[in-house]
């Protein structure tokens, strides 16, 4: 066997670095925060474009000043969540302001006053019959500023003189902004011209097209923390189970991701912990509460060992969370850790807000999920996507893998965060809530 040359090793490393950059930051500019790696993207643009198209069905556009990887999405409820500088998630009004601003900027002059942009956004809202928060009030101004700051971060807007935050100044503020119309045109990745409304845009964007199950499963693996088997249709599940070892090598070569395979599903793991917009375990009140919550739910709800489907056992992807248990556990956690761990006062005074934030984080990490129909049952499939298994093929039965009752389901991947008690040589006992555990629950 011929060993790769030093040139081949360096070439692979360059391509992998560029691919990882684009996956984590689908819009990269020559003068933005990742300008040092932009030359790598341009140097390997042809190879990257072919590989992203072949593996994930993503289109790559590389220009002299920017590179845009058009990700296709995974359907409703699976989008990337934008947050304000305070960490507060964007509200529907913030997203509306962002979309309206983009619609204005694609035909805007190269430079314009901030006040004119605000007036144009208001006019666009009126033309589209979109109701916005009153932009003349403080809350409405902050919402618009959050949207404009996102555009500044992307490089669509450049604060030439002053800042977009001047909108919130008492008596009104002004600024001169420069507009990159080309970037404004490539921000939206979905097929706008073909879509009837927002929901249709999300559905069409998630359609894997000719790639079918192969492309959709690869996107799921790359874009989500873990893929549980009952989240896949029969053809998708068949494709994954028959090719998962081969795919593991492909993901190592392209993105440096390692594949973890379990009976309940598959996850791609990044040893360098770069390719994620979620940090878990993490810092802050919500992350700490969510980690402690999922740990205690696993302790209480872990089922007896069901065995492995291949040896006559049955598959357990999730267990039902009894009504009221989340509130009970969180109340205990607040009493035990709230004051002494200096949790945010707002969450201590509003248990409902803490509950919603913790559940949202765990759901995005695919450790908990709202109860309801799954993709295996036809939920959320694009039109005309349903495919039959090849004749004579059988796949793992997932019909009873997840309970149907209750509001929430604790998923198998949550067992990674269960407490493990170890007995060292001394008489002390150590509890480690961060230790990875074997699946299943």
Residue, then its C-alpha position, 0 to 999 in steps of 0.5 A: x500500500x502506497x502511503x500518501x505524500x506530504x503534499x497529499x496530506x497537506x492538500x487534504x488538510x486544507x480542503x477539510x479546513x475550508x469545508x469545516x469553515x463553510x459548514x459552520x459559517x455558510x457565508x464567508x467574506x474576504x474581509x470578515x471575521x474568517x478572512x484568513x481562511x477565505x483564500x483556502x475556500x477560493x483555492x479549492x472552490x471547484x473541489x468543495x463545490x463538487x463534494x458538497x453537491x455530491x455528499x449533501x446536495x448543497x450548492x456552493x457559490x464562490x466570488x472574489x469577495x465572498x463564498x456562500x454555501x446554500x444549505x437546504x434545511x431539514x424542514x419545519x422545526x429544525x432551523x438555526x436559531x438566531x439570537x440577540x447580543x443579549x442571548x435572547x432568541x429572535x422573535x417572529x417580529x425580529x425575523x419579519x424585520x430581517x426579511x423586510x430589510x433584505x427585501x429593501x436592500x437588494x435594490x437599495x443605493x450603495x450608501x444610504x442614511x439609517x433613517x431612510x432604511x427605517x422608512x423603507x422597511x416600514x413601507x415594505x411592511x405596509x406593502x406586504x400587509x405585514x404588521x410589525x411592532x410599532x417601530x417608533x416605540x422603544x421595544x420596536x426600535x430594539x427589535x429592528x436594531x437586532x435585525x440590522x445588527x445581524x445584517x452587519x454581522x453578515x457584512x450586508x450592511x457596513x456602518x460607515x459613520x455611526x451605528x445602527x443602534x442609533x435608532x434607539x437614541x432619544x430624539x432619534x439618531x442618524x448613521x450613514x451605512x454602506x450596502x452590499x447588494x450582492x450579499x443581500x441577494x445571496x442570504x436567502x438559501x431557499x427557492x423564493x420564486x417557487x414558494x407560495x408562503x413561508x411554510x412552503x419555502x421551508x418545505x421546498x428547501x428541505x426537499x432532497x431532490x434527486x438525492x432522496x433518502x441518501x441526501x436527507x440522511x446525510x444532512x440530518x447527520x451533519x446538521x443535528x446532534x443525533x439522528x434517532x432511527x424513528x426519525x427516518x422513513x423506511x428507505x432512509x433507515x435502510x440506506x443508513x444501516x447498510x452504509x453507515x460504516x462506509x459513510x463514517x469514513x467519508x465524513x472523516x475525510x471531508x469534515x473530520x467528524x467521527x461516527x458514533x453508531x448505536x442501536x437507537x441511532x447515529x451521531x457525528x462527533x467533532x473532536x475539535x468541538x467547533x462545528x456546533x452552534x450549541x454548547x452542552x454542557x455549557x455555562x449559564x443558568x439555562x444550560x446548568x438547569x437543563x443538564x441537571x434536569x436531563x440527568x435526573x430524568x434519566x435516573x428516574x425514567x431509565x427503562x430495564x435493559x430491552x436488549x438489542x433488536x438483532x438478538x430478539x430484544x426491542x428498540x427503545x428510542x424514548x420513554x414518556x415523561x409523566x405530566x408534572x415531572x419536569x416542573x417537580x424536578x425543576x422546582x427541586x433544582x431551583x431550591x437546591x442550586x438556584x441561590x448558591x449557584x447564582x442563577x439568574x434572578x429572572x429565572x428564579x422568579x419565573x419558573x415557567x420561563x426557566x422551564x421553557x428555556x431548558x426544554x427548548x435547549x434539550x429539544x434542540x440537542x435531541x435529548x428531549x422531544x415533544x410527543x407526536x408523529x415522527x418522520x417514520x410515520x410520514x410526518x413532514x415529508x416533501x410532496x412526492x417523496x414517499x419511496x418503497x423499500x427494495x423488494x425483500x428488504x427489511x428494516x428495524x421496526x420502530x413502531x413502538x420505539x417511542x411512546x405516543x402519550x404525554x407531552x414530552x419524550x426522553x430520548x435515548x441520547x440523554x443517557x450520555x448525560x446520566x450520573x455515573x458513580x465510580x468507586x476509586x481506591x479510596x472510600x470516597x465516591x465521585x459523581x460525574x454528570x458529564x461522562x458519556x454513557x452507552x445507549x440505550x436509556 
